[in-house]
Amino acid sequence: MVTTDITLFIQIVNMVVLMFLLNGVLYKPIKNILRERSEKIKGMQENILKFEKNAKQRQEEVDAKMSLASGKAKAALDSARASAQAEGDAKIAKIRAEVDAAKEARLTELRAQIDSARTSLQGDLDGFAAEMAGKILGRSL
């Protein structure tokens, strides 16, 4: 059976003293360390959110600048293409005109040769026809 004597009260006092000692030496420092870690982690999370927001903002700025630069490059390319196309068309038109002029000159020269050949053959045609008729008939005309 349990008897209540002075040792019970000494054990109770001993447990209370032990609780205060453990609380002061062990529990409070551990609680402080855990609280500090929690605050540090919370601060780091806030910094991470701030850095992510900053990175997102900078990425949007870079994307906007890239879009603007891409637009400028496309406009410059289109302008260069249009200029090159215009120069090419002008050169092709000039070459066509030269070719057409050379073709007309050659056609005129050929027509003149054809006409001179025709007139020379027309003059020789009467003599040739008489000669052929003479050969066919066997007598001269």
Secondary structure as UniProt FT lines:
FT   HELIX           6..22
FT   HELIX           23..27
FT   HELIX           28..137
//
